[in-house]
Amino acid sequence: MKTVYSYLVFLVVFFNCSTTIPLSVDKTPTHETLNIESKVLKETRVINIWVPSDYFKGSDSYPVLYMPDGGLKEDFSHVANTLSDLILANKIPPTILVGIENTERRRDLTGPTQVEKDKEIAPVVGGSANFRNFIKTELIPEINQKFRTTSERGIIGESLAGLFVTETLFLEPNLFDYYIAFDPSIWWNNYEIEKTAKDQLAKFPNTEKRYWFAGSDAPDIYTHTEKLANLLKNENLPNLKWNYSAEPKQDHNTIFRATKEKAMIWTMNKK
C-alpha cells in the first residue's frame, strides 16, 4: 500500500510540473500570438512567438527554438526573457522562440504505454506522434512562412515535455538540430526510451545533432538519465554531440530555471 501511495504522489508532482516560480514574477515580453486551425489535431492551437530585438531592424534570418508548455501562463515568458538576456550578452546567437500553448498536455507529450498506472494520469494519453506531426507539417511551415527563419531549429522542454524532446531525438532526429530536456520523464511506458535507445541510435542520421539533458535529485529521474548518459557514452556516435548535467542539488520543481542558461549556452552555440 505504501508503494502505491508513493507512486501516486510521484505522478501528481511530475505530471503537473511545468514551473515552480509564481508566474506573476515573470514579465511578459513583447510577442505575437497566432491561432492555427490544425487539421492534424482537429483543434485550434495557440502559438506565442518572441523575436530578438534586432529582428525588425534588418533583414537577417534567424534560427528557431520550439517549446511545448509555451503558453503565457506556462513557461513562455521566463524562457523568452532568458533568451533575450543571453543574446544581449552575446552568449548565444539571436534566436526566435515559438511557444506552443497546451490544450491536452498529457495527451500530446506522451507516447503509447502498456503500463496501467501511466494510463490513469489522463483520459487520453499516447498522442506524441500526432503532436509531432502537427509541429512538422503545420507549425514549422507556418512559422517559416510568417517569419524570416534559417533552416536551423531546436526544441526545449521539461518533465513530460522533456520526454517528448527525448523521444523526438530518437524517433525523428532530423526534425530538429538540437534538443534540450530537463528532467525528462523517460520512465514512461516502463522506460521504453531507455530500453530501445541503442536500436534507435543504430539508425541515427549522419548529420550532426546536439542533445543536452539534465537530471535532478528525483530517484526515478536521475537513475535513468544517468543510464542514458552511460549508453550514449558507450555508443559514442560522432554525429551526436551530447552533454549530461547531473543536478543533485535541484529537485524536479527547480531544475528548469536553475539550469536553463547553461543548457542554452552549450546547445545553441555550434562550436
C-alpha positions as CSV (number, residue, x, y, z in Angstrom):
1,M,0.0,0.0,0.0
2,K,2.9,2.3,0.8
3,T,4.4,1.7,-2.6
4,V,1.1,2.5,-4.4
5,Y,0.8,5.7,-2.3
6,S,4.3,6.8,-3.2
7,Y,3.7,6.2,-6.9
8,L,0.5,8.3,-6.8
9,V,2.4,11.2,-5.1
10,F,5.1,10.8,-7.7
11,L,2.6,11.1,-10.6
12,V,0.9,14.2,-9.0
13,V,4.3,16.0,-8.8
14,F,5.6,15.1,-12.2
15,F,2.6,15.4,-14.4
16,N,1.6,18.8,-13.0
17,C,5.1,20.4,-13.2
18,S,6.0,23.0,-15.8
19,T,7.2,25.7,-13.5
20,T,7.5,26.5,-9.8
21,I,8.2,30.2,-9.6
22,P,4.9,32.3,-9.4
23,L,4.2,33.4,-13.0
24,S,3.5,36.9,-11.8
25,V,7.2,37.4,-11.3
26,D,7.9,36.8,-15.0
27,K,7.5,39.9,-17.1
28,T,5.5,39.0,-20.2
29,P,7.8,40.0,-23.2
30,T,6.5,41.7,-26.3
31,H,5.4,38.9,-28.5
32,E,3.0,37.9,-31.3
33,T,0.2,35.3,-30.9
34,L,-1.1,33.1,-33.7
35,N,-4.1,30.8,-33.8
36,I,-3.5,27.7,-36.0
37,E,-6.5,25.6,-37.1
38,S,-4.9,22.3,-37.0
39,K,-6.2,19.6,-39.3
40,V,-3.8,17.1,-37.7
41,L,-5.0,17.7,-34.2
42,K,-8.5,18.7,-35.1
43,E,-8.4,21.8,-32.8
44,T,-7.2,25.4,-32.6
45,R,-3.7,25.8,-31.2
46,V,-2.4,29.0,-29.7
47,I,1.2,29.8,-30.6
48,N,3.2,32.5,-29.0
49,I,6.3,33.9,-30.9
50,W,9.1,36.1,-29.5
51,V,11.7,37.6,-31.8
52,P,15.1,39.1,-30.8
53,S,15.2,42.9,-30.5
54,D,17.1,43.3,-33.8
55,Y,14.6,41.4,-35.8
56,F,12.8,44.5,-37.1
57,K,16.0,46.5,-37.7
58,G,17.2,44.5,-40.6
59,S,16.6,41.6,-43.0
60,D,18.6,38.8,-41.3
61,S,17.0,35.4,-40.9
62,Y,17.1,33.6,-37.5
63,P,17.1,30.1,-36.1
64,V,14.0,29.0,-34.2
65,L,13.6,27.3,-30.8
66,Y,10.3,25.5,-30.4
67,M,8.9,24.9,-27.0
68,P,5.9,22.8,-25.7
69,D,4.5,24.3,-22.5
70,G,4.7,27.5,-24.4
71,G,1.6,29.4,-23.1
72,L,1.8,32.8,-21.4
73,K,0.7,31.0,-18.2
74,E,3.2,28.3,-18.7
75,D,7.0,28.7,-19.5
76,F,7.0,31.1,-22.4
77,S,7.8,34.3,-20.6
78,H,10.7,33.2,-18.5
79,V,12.3,31.3,-21.4
80,A,11.9,34.3,-23.7
81,N,13.4,36.6,-21.1
82,T,16.4,34.3,-20.6
83,L,16.9,34.1,-24.4
84,S,16.9,37.9,-24.5
85,D,19.4,38.3,-21.7
86,L,21.8,35.7,-23.3
87,I,21.5,37.2,-26.7
88,L,22.3,40.7,-25.4
89,A,25.3,39.3,-23.6
90,N,26.5,37.6,-26.8
91,K,26.4,34.2,-25.2
92,I,24.0,32.7,-27.8
93,P,23.1,33.7,-31.3
94,P,19.9,35.6,-31.9
95,T,17.0,33.1,-32.0
96,I,13.2,33.2,-32.4
97,L,11.2,31.4,-29.7
98,V,8.0,29.6,-30.7
99,G,5.8,28.6,-27.7
100,I,3.1,26.0,-28.1
101,E,0.3,26.5,-25.6
102,N,-1.2,23.4,-24.2
103,T,-4.7,22.0,-24.7
104,E,-4.3,18.4,-23.5
105,R,-0.7,18.3,-22.3
106,R,-0.6,14.7,-21.1
107,R,-2.1,13.5,-24.4
108,D,0.3,15.4,-26.6
109,L,3.6,14.8,-24.8
110,T,3.3,11.1,-24.1
111,G,3.7,8.1,-26.4
112,P,1.6,4.9,-26.1
113,T,2.0,2.9,-22.9
114,Q,1.2,-0.6,-21.7
115,V,1.5,0.4,-18.0
116,E,-1.9,0.8,-16.5
117,K,-0.7,3.3,-13.9
118,D,0.5,5.5,-16.7
119,K,-2.9,5.5,-18.3
120,E,-4.5,6.8,-15.2
121,I,-3.0,10.3,-15.5
122,A,-5.4,11.5,-18.2
123,P,-8.5,10.4,-20.2
124,V,-6.3,10.3,-23.3
125,V,-2.6,9.6,-23.5
126,G,-0.2,8.4,-26.2
127,G,-0.6,11.3,-28.7
128,S,3.0,12.3,-29.1
129,A,3.3,11.1,-32.7
130,N,0.3,13.1,-33.7
131,F,1.6,16.2,-31.9
132,R,5.0,15.8,-33.6
133,N,3.2,15.6,-36.9
134,F,1.4,18.8,-36.2
135,I,4.8,20.5,-35.4
136,K,6.4,19.1,-38.6
137,T,3.6,19.5,-41.2
138,E,1.7,22.6,-39.9
139,L,3.5,24.6,-37.3
140,I,7.1,24.7,-38.8
141,P,5.8,25.6,-42.3
142,E,3.6,28.4,-40.8
143,I,6.5,29.9,-38.8
144,N,8.8,29.7,-41.9
145,Q,6.2,31.5,-44.0
146,K,5.4,34.3,-41.5
147,F,9.0,34.9,-40.1
148,R,12.5,35.2,-41.5
149,T,13.9,31.9,-40.4
150,T,17.0,29.8,-41.2
151,S,17.0,26.1,-41.5
152,E,18.4,25.6,-38.0
153,R,15.9,24.8,-35.3
154,G,15.8,23.3,-31.8
155,I,13.3,22.2,-29.2
156,I,13.3,22.6,-25.4
157,G,11.2,21.0,-22.7
158,E,11.0,19.8,-19.1
159,S,9.4,16.8,-17.4
160,L,6.8,15.4,-19.9
161,A,7.9,17.9,-22.4
162,G,11.5,16.6,-21.8
163,L,10.1,13.1,-22.5
164,F,8.7,14.4,-25.8
165,V,12.0,16.2,-26.7
166,T,14.0,13.0,-26.0
167,E,11.5,10.7,-27.8
168,T,11.7,13.0,-30.8
169,L,15.5,12.8,-30.8
170,F,15.4,9.0,-31.0
171,L,12.3,8.6,-33.3
172,E,12.7,11.5,-35.7
173,P,16.1,13.1,-35.1
174,N,16.1,15.1,-38.4
175,L,13.2,17.2,-37.2
176,F,15.5,19.4,-35.1
177,D,19.2,20.2,-35.0
178,Y,19.4,20.4,-31.2
179,Y,17.4,19.1,-28.3
180,I,17.2,20.3,-24.7
181,A,15.5,18.2,-22.0
182,F,15.3,19.0,-18.3
183,D,14.3,16.0,-16.0
184,P,12.8,14.1,-19.0
185,S,10.2,11.6,-17.8
186,I,11.9,8.7,-19.5
187,W,10.3,6.2,-17.1
188,W,7.1,6.4,-19.2
189,N,5.9,3.1,-20.5
190,N,8.4,1.2,-18.3
191,Y,11.4,3.1,-19.6
192,E,10.8,2.3,-23.2
193,I,13.1,5.1,-24.4
194,E,16.0,3.8,-22.3
195,K,15.4,0.2,-23.5
196,T,15.2,1.0,-27.2
197,A,17.8,3.8,-27.4
198,K,20.6,1.5,-28.6
199,D,18.5,0.2,-31.5
200,Q,17.4,3.8,-32.4
201,L,21.0,5.1,-32.4
202,A,21.9,2.4,-34.9
203,K,19.6,4.2,-37.3
204,F,20.8,7.7,-36.4
205,P,21.4,10.1,-39.3
206,N,24.8,11.2,-40.4
207,T,24.0,14.9,-39.9
208,E,25.2,16.4,-36.6
209,K,22.7,16.7,-33.8
210,R,23.1,18.2,-30.3
211,Y,21.4,16.9,-27.1
212,W,21.7,18.5,-23.6
213,F,19.8,16.8,-20.8
214,A,19.7,17.1,-17.0
215,G,18.6,15.0,-14.1
216,S,17.5,16.4,-10.7
217,D,17.6,14.6,-7.3
218,A,14.3,12.7,-8.1
219,P,15.3,9.0,-7.8
220,D,13.1,7.9,-10.7
221,I,14.7,10.5,-12.9
222,Y,18.4,10.6,-12.2
223,T,18.9,6.9,-12.0
224,H,17.7,6.6,-15.6
225,T,19.1,9.8,-17.1
226,E,22.5,8.5,-15.8
227,K,21.8,5.2,-17.5
228,L,21.0,7.0,-20.7
229,A,24.2,9.1,-20.4
230,N,26.2,5.9,-20.0
231,L,24.6,4.4,-23.0
232,L,25.4,7.5,-25.1
233,K,29.0,7.3,-23.9
234,N,29.3,3.7,-24.8
235,E,27.8,4.1,-28.3
236,N,29.9,7.2,-28.9
237,L,28.2,8.4,-32.1
238,P,30.5,11.0,-33.7
239,N,27.5,12.9,-35.2
240,L,25.6,13.1,-31.8
241,K,27.1,15.8,-29.6
242,W,25.6,15.4,-26.1
243,N,26.0,16.7,-22.6
244,Y,24.5,15.3,-19.4
245,S,24.2,17.6,-16.4
246,A,23.7,15.8,-13.1
247,E,21.9,18.2,-10.8
248,P,21.7,16.6,-7.3
249,K,21.1,20.0,-5.6
250,Q,18.0,20.6,-7.7
251,D,14.6,19.0,-7.5
252,H,12.0,18.4,-10.2
253,N,10.4,21.8,-9.5
254,T,13.6,23.9,-9.7
255,I,15.8,22.3,-12.3
256,F,14.4,24.1,-15.4
257,R,15.0,27.6,-14.1
258,A,18.3,26.7,-12.4
259,T,20.0,25.2,-15.4
260,K,18.3,26.7,-18.5
261,E,21.1,29.3,-19.1
262,K,24.0,26.8,-19.3
263,A,21.8,24.4,-21.3
264,M,21.1,27.1,-23.9
265,I,24.7,28.3,-24.0
266,W,26.1,24.8,-24.6
267,T,23.5,23.7,-27.0
268,M,22.8,26.8,-29.1
269,N,26.5,27.6,-29.8
270,K,27.6,25.2,-32.5
271,K,31.3,25.5,-31.5
